[in-house]
């Protein structure tokens, strides 16, 4: 028989799972901005040692990479170019990968593109674990004080501009206001609407992670203006509205997507979440079970189905859903390089 203690424990764990599963991928799990970077000593591709202690007093850019991933390749090239153009003796760049078996790939890629930045290997994923990486590539900017100043997740058209601005700010070359203005700049005048929309979405994710919900929504509205046919942007707005308890606005957005795509998986899931917040548990269950059959983001669907079952007094059923949410996050959601 399920005890109250065991159910409470599973339920609390499920809340943690939900937080992990729905967290935006714009930060590190284990180190926050303003906290010291964990010390590391890693072997490099040229046989030397990358020692974090030896880098103290410099601004350090650590780019965590995955082999044969396009976004990681772009981050390698753009981070190298940004640091070279900045030409500051106070900046050090280190690329880090766990893919030591791909040494020949990295050697050829770096040689073909004249990349001279230090490449260190983390075969046991010790540094990855200490940082709590979520996605690849992840770029960590460390200030001269040895603390995490900024984090850039993935790679988008604004990556180089963003990294350069962050470094200038860390070095004291630009003010907070100038940094804000630099981050608002576009890559180029000929950037496509889709790439601009992607940049606004990325900035919105970062703002949401920091709890800046209204500014995040403003960025998503800009993304929608650039790419109005993109239903994922519409659902980003709906998802944010749900977080802000703007249920009517969210439901309007969700309904618009479902009118165009009746079997849209994410839209069905968000509809179920909205119905749950409205207290319409039976309708929410039906919507979430339908979304689950389409497998949009199963750990989230199982979490909310667990919540519904718990509120309806169906303890055993709630436990099954919470356990399934845990299983999927631990065995599926932990694949930080799923974007490969």
N, C-alpha and C positions, 0 to 999 in steps of 0.2 A: 504494500500500500504506500502511496506517495505521501511523505510527511510534509508538514507545513514548511519545515526548514529546507528540505530538498527542493521543493517547488519554488520557494522564495529565491534560493540560490540560483536555480536555472533561469528564473525570470530576470534576476539582476544581470546574469551573464548575457541573456538575450538582449537586454538594453545596451550593454557594452558592444555586442555584435552589431546591433543596429547602428550605433554610433560609428563603428569601424566601417560598416558596409556603405553608409551614406556620406561619409566624410569626403570632402573635396580633396582632390589630389594635388594640393598646392603647398603642402607643408611636410614636415617630417613627423613621424609618430612619437619619437623619443626625445627630440631636442627642439626646443622652441627658440624663436628669435630672442636674442639677448642672453641666451645661456651659453656656457663654454662648450666648444666643440670637443668631443671625446678624443683623447690622445690616440695616435696611431703611428705605427711603423710598418711600412709595406715595402716589399721588394719591387723594384722597377724593371722595365723591359731592358734597360742597359746594364743591369747588374748592381746598381746602387741601391740606396735605401731612402724612401720618402718618409721623413720623420717630422711629425707635426711640431715637435718642440723646436726644431731647427728653423721653423717658419715663423716663430713668434716675432712680433714687431712688424710683420708685413700683412698686407691684405691678401688673402688666399682665396682662390676660386677652385673648388673641388667639383668636378663634373663626373657623376656616377653613370656609367655607360653599360649598354648591352651590345654584344657583338652582332654584326650583320642586321642591325635595326636602323632604318632610315633616319629616324628622329635622333638617334644617338650619333649617327654620322654627321648630321647637320650641326648638332651641338658641339662635336669635336671641332669642326671647321670654324663655326662662328665664334666659339669661345677663344680659339687660337687667334683669329683675326682681330677680335675685340681687344685682347691683351696686347697684341703686337702694335696695334694702332695707338693704344693708350701710352705705350712706351714708358711706363713708370717702373723704376727699380724697386718700388715699394709693393709691387703686385707679383704674386706667384700663382702659376696655373698648374694644376695637377688633374689628370684624367685617371679615373679609377674604374677597374672592371673585375668582376669575379670570373670572367671567362678566360682563364689562363690557358685552356686548351685551344683557344682561338688566337694564340700568339702570332701565327703566321698571317692570319687575316689582318690583325692590327699592324704588323710590320709593313705589309704591302700598302694598306690604306694610308698610313702615316707617311710612308715614303712617296707615294704617288701624289700626295697633296702637300708635301713639305711641312708637315706638322711636327714641331720639335718639342712640344710641351711634354712634361714628365708623364709617363704612363705607368701607373702602379697596379699591382695585382692583389686582389683580395679573395683568394680562392675559397677560403672558409667563410666568406661573407661576414667577417667580424665587424668591419666598419659599417657595412650595410645594416647589420643588426643593431649596432649602437646608435646609428642615426635614425633607424626606423623608416627606411625607404618605402615609398608607396608605389612609385612609377619610375620608369626609365625613359629618357634620361632625367636625372634630377641634378640641378646645379645649386651648390651651397656657397654663398659669399660670406667669408669670415673676416671680421674687422681686425684691425691691428691689436685689439685687446684679446683676440682669441675667441671671441664670441660670435655666434651666428647672427649675421646682420640681415640677410635676405635669402630666400629660397625661390628658385624658378623650376617649376615642374614641367616636364615634357619640352617640346620645342615648337615654336610657332614663328610666323614671319617677323614678329617684333622681338625675337630673342636677343639678337645682337644689340639692338638699341637699348633694350631693358638692362642687359648685363653691363653695358658701358655706363649707363646712367647710375646704376647701383654702385659700381666701382668708383665713379667720380664722387658720389655722395659719401662713400666710406672713406675716401681719401681727403674729404673736406674741400673738394674743388667746386662743388655746387651746394646750394642750400636746400632745405626741405621743399620750399616752394619751387625752386628750379627743378628738383627731382620730379615733383608732381607734374610739372609742365613737360619734362622730357618723356615721362611715361605716357603722356597723352598724345605724343607725336606718333604719326603713322610711319611705317617703313619707307614708303615712297608714294608719290602721287599716282603711280600707275598700279598700285596694289588692287587686286580684284575685290569686289564686294564680299565674296565668300571669305577671302583671307582677312579682310577687315572685320567681318562678323566673328570670325574665329578669334581674333585678337581681343575683341570686346568680351566674348564669352570667357576667355582665359582670365581677363582682368576681373570679371564678375565673380568667377570661382574664387579668386584670391580674396576679393573683398568679402564674400560670404564667409569664407573660412575665418576671417578676422572679426566676424559679427557685424560687418558694415552692410546691412541688408538693403537699405534704401539706395545707397550708391551702387550696389550690385545690380539692383533692378534697373537703375538708369543705364548701366552698361548693357544689360540684356535688351533693353528697349532700343538702344543704338544698334545692337547686333541684328535685331529684327528689322530695323529700317534698312540695313545693308542687305539682308538676305531674307526678305519676307516670306519666301516659299519654303524656308527651312523649318519643318515642324519640330525639330529637336530644340531650336531656339524658343519656339512657342512653349514647349513643355518645360524648358528651363525656367521660363517666367512663371508658369503655373506651379512648378515645384517650389519656387521661391515664395510665391503668394501663399502657398499652403504653410510654409514655415513662418510667414508673417500673419497667419490667421485670416488672410483675405480670401475666404472660401468661395464667395460668389465670383470674384475675378478669376480665381483659379479654375472654377468649374466652367466658366465661359470659354477659357482657353482650351481646356481639355475637350469640351464638347465640339469645338471647331475642328480640332484634329481628328476626333472620332467621326465627324461628319465626312471628312475627306478620306480617312482610312479607318473603317470600322473595326479592323482587327489589329490596330496599332497596339503593340504590347505595352509600351511604357505608358501610353495614354490610359489604357485600361487599369493599370496598376495605380496611377495617380488618382484616377476616378475612385477606386476602392479606398485609397487613403483619405480622400476628401469625404467620402460617405462615412468613414470611421469617425473622423473628427466631428461630423454632424450628428453622431450618435445613432446613425441608421445602420445598425450592426448586421442585420440580415442582408441588406442590399450590399453593404461593404464586403461581406463574406463572399457573396455571389460574384462580385466584380473581381475580387482578388483571386478567387479560385479560377476564374476564367483567365486572368492575367497569368496565373501560375502555370496553367496548361500551355501557355505560349512561351513560358520561360524567359521573361524579360530581365528580371533581377531577382532570382528566387529567394535569396536570403532575406530581402526586404519584404516580399510577399509573405513568407513564412513568419517573419516577425509580427506583422500586423494581424495575420490570422491567429497567431498565439495571443495577441492582445485581445482580439475579439472573443476567442474561446475563454480566456481568463475572465473577462467581464461578464460572460454568459454563464459562468460557473462550471464550465467544461474543463476541469483541471487536467485530466489525462490528455485531452486533445490539445490543450495549450502547451503542455509539456512536449508533446510530439513535435509541434511546430517550432518551439524554441530550440529543441535539440537539433532539428533539421537546419534551422538558421545557423546555429553554431557550427554544425558539420560543414555546411557549404562555405562559410567564411574561412574556416580553418584549412579546408582542403582545396577550395577554389579561389576565394577572395584574397588569399595571401600571395597569389601569383603576381608579384609586382610588375613583372614584365609582360603582362597579358596583352599590352598594346603592341607587341611585336608583330 
